[in-house]
């Protein structure tokens, strides 16, 4: 992927927005979390470079989180993995001309797929409340449910709206092509 100034600036703005939305959200941290900023995780579907902006935004947001270096590294890694998979789904869908509901749902589930086990493991490791494996299952389920709620209730309708809006779709295409 060729990184133009426009792509770099757009990814940076997305990362800053992710960090800001996370930092002002009292439900963004803890075993039960609803990071409303995660709705931005649909953007790599349209603009693959945003995966890197989201990752940097996650690093910044996790700097003040309660789980320290583990969450900074592994929580951000989960965001990067989810973003790159979402970008791959979007790229494949555009090549095949197949952007239906199933494709959108698959893209929205990527953050759930990565955050539930990875962030669940971080919280279980940092917690003294339960043995690791019991905490891993519990916290992974809680993180996964919160993530699924945000992505399917907010992210999926936002994704479908972008796809149906000629102006937003054109904006995404221009940004992705670096124009």
C-alpha positions as CSV (number, residue, x, y, z in Angstrom):
1,X,0.0,0.0,0.0
2,X,1.5,3.3,-1.1
3,X,1.1,5.9,1.7
4,X,0.4,9.4,0.4
5,X,0.2,12.5,2.5
6,X,-3.6,12.4,2.3
7,X,-3.7,8.8,3.6
8,X,-1.3,9.6,6.4
9,X,-3.3,12.7,7.5
10,X,-6.6,10.9,7.2
11,X,-5.3,7.9,9.2
12,X,-3.9,10.3,11.8
13,X,-7.2,12.2,12.2
14,X,-9.0,8.8,12.6
15,X,-6.5,7.7,15.3
16,X,-6.9,11.0,17.2
17,X,-10.7,10.7,17.0
18,X,-10.5,7.1,18.3
19,X,-8.3,8.2,21.2
20,X,-10.5,11.2,22.1
21,X,-13.7,9.2,21.9
22,X,-12.2,6.5,24.1
23,X,-10.8,8.9,26.7
24,X,-14.1,10.7,27.3
25,X,-16.1,7.5,27.6
26,X,-16.5,6.3,31.2
27,X,-17.4,2.8,29.9
28,X,-14.3,2.4,27.8
29,X,-12.2,0.5,30.3
30,X,-12.7,-2.6,32.5
31,X,-14.1,-6.1,32.1
32,X,-17.4,-4.8,30.9
33,X,-16.6,-2.2,28.3
34,X,-18.5,-0.3,25.6
35,X,-15.9,1.6,23.6
36,X,-18.1,3.6,21.4
37,X,-14.9,4.6,19.6
38,X,-14.8,1.1,18.2
39,X,-17.5,2.1,15.7
40,X,-14.6,3.6,13.8
41,X,-13.3,0.1,13.2
42,X,-15.5,-0.1,10.2
43,X,-13.3,2.4,8.4
44,X,-10.6,0.0,7.3
45,X,-13.3,-1.7,5.2
46,X,-13.3,1.5,3.1
47,X,-9.9,3.0,3.8
48,X,-7.3,0.3,4.7
49,X,-4.7,2.8,6.0
50,X,-7.1,3.7,8.8
51,X,-6.2,0.4,10.5
52,X,-2.8,2.0,11.4
53,X,-4.5,5.2,12.6
54,X,-6.9,3.2,14.8
55,X,-3.9,1.2,16.2
56,X,-2.1,4.4,17.2
57,X,-5.3,5.8,18.6
58,X,-5.7,2.6,20.7
59,X,-2.1,2.9,22.0
60,X,-2.8,6.5,23.1
61,X,-6.1,5.6,24.7
62,X,-4.6,2.6,26.5
63,X,-1.8,4.7,28.0
64,X,-4.2,5.8,30.7
65,X,-6.0,2.5,31.0
66,X,-5.9,0.3,34.1
67,X,-4.1,-2.6,32.6
68,X,-0.7,-1.0,31.8
69,X,1.8,-2.1,29.2
70,X,0.0,-5.4,28.5
71,X,-3.0,-3.6,27.3
72,X,-1.0,-1.0,25.4
73,X,0.8,-3.8,23.5
74,X,-1.8,-6.5,23.2
75,X,-5.0,-4.4,23.1
76,X,-3.5,-2.3,20.3
77,X,-2.3,-5.5,18.5
78,X,-5.9,-6.7,18.6
79,X,-7.0,-3.4,17.0
80,X,-4.3,-3.8,14.3
81,X,-5.3,-7.4,13.5
82,X,-9.0,-6.5,13.4
83,X,-8.3,-3.5,11.2
84,X,-6.1,-5.4,8.7
85,X,-8.7,-8.2,8.5
86,X,-11.5,-5.7,8.0
87,X,-9.5,-4.0,5.3
88,X,-8.9,-7.4,3.5
89,X,-12.6,-8.1,3.6
90,X,-13.4,-4.7,2.1
91,X,-10.8,-5.1,-0.6
92,X,-12.0,-8.5,-1.5
93,X,-15.7,-7.3,-1.5
94,X,-14.9,-4.4,-3.8
95,X,-12.9,-6.6,-6.2
96,X,-15.8,-9.1,-6.4
97,X,-18.5,-6.4,-6.4
98,X,-20.2,-8.3,-3.5
99,X,-20.9,-5.9,-0.6
100,X,-24.0,-7.4,0.9
101,X,-25.2,-7.8,4.5
102,X,-23.1,-10.9,5.1
103,X,-19.9,-9.1,4.0
104,X,-20.7,-6.1,6.3
105,X,-21.5,-8.4,9.2
106,X,-18.2,-10.3,8.7
107,X,-16.3,-7.0,8.7
108,X,-18.1,-5.8,11.8
109,X,-17.2,-9.0,13.7
110,X,-13.5,-8.7,13.1
111,X,-13.0,-6.5,16.2
112,X,-15.1,-8.9,18.2
113,X,-13.0,-11.9,17.0
114,X,-9.7,-10.3,18.1
115,X,-10.7,-8.2,21.1
116,X,-12.6,-10.8,23.0
117,X,-9.8,-13.3,23.4
118,X,-6.8,-10.9,23.5
119,X,-8.3,-8.2,25.8
120,X,-10.0,-10.9,27.8
121,X,-6.6,-12.5,28.4
122,X,-5.0,-9.2,29.3
123,X,-7.7,-8.5,31.9
124,X,-7.6,-12.0,33.2
125,X,-3.8,-11.8,33.6
126,X,-4.0,-8.4,35.4
127,X,-6.9,-9.5,37.6
128,X,-6.5,-11.2,40.9
129,X,-10.2,-11.9,41.3
130,X,-10.2,-15.2,39.4
131,X,-7.8,-17.9,38.3
132,X,-6.5,-17.0,34.8
133,X,-8.6,-19.5,32.8
134,X,-11.8,-18.7,34.6
135,X,-11.1,-15.0,34.2
136,X,-10.1,-15.5,30.6
137,X,-13.5,-17.1,29.7
138,X,-15.5,-14.5,31.8
139,X,-13.7,-11.4,30.7
140,X,-13.4,-12.6,27.1
141,X,-17.1,-13.1,27.0
142,X,-17.8,-9.7,28.6
143,X,-15.4,-7.8,26.2
144,X,-16.8,-9.8,23.2
145,X,-20.4,-9.0,24.1
146,X,-19.7,-5.3,24.6
147,X,-17.7,-5.2,21.3
148,X,-20.5,-7.0,19.5
149,X,-23.1,-4.6,20.8
150,X,-21.1,-1.6,19.6
151,X,-20.2,-3.1,16.2
152,X,-23.6,-4.5,15.4
153,X,-25.8,-1.8,16.8
154,X,-23.7,1.2,15.7
155,X,-21.1,-0.1,13.3
156,X,-23.3,-2.1,11.0
157,X,-25.9,0.6,10.3
158,X,-23.1,3.1,9.8
159,X,-21.4,0.9,7.3
160,X,-24.6,0.3,5.4
161,X,-25.3,4.1,5.4
162,X,-21.8,4.8,4.0
163,X,-22.3,2.2,1.3
164,X,-25.7,3.6,0.3
165,X,-24.5,7.3,0.3
166,X,-23.0,8.2,-3.0
167,X,-21.3,11.3,-1.5
168,X,-19.7,9.2,1.3
169,X,-18.7,6.4,-1.0
170,X,-17.1,8.8,-3.4
171,X,-15.2,10.5,-0.5
172,X,-13.9,7.1,0.6
173,X,-12.8,6.2,-2.9
174,X,-11.0,9.6,-3.3
175,X,-9.3,9.2,0.0
176,X,-8.2,5.6,-0.6
177,X,-6.8,6.6,-4.0
178,X,-4.9,9.5,-2.5
179,X,-6.8,12.2,-4.3
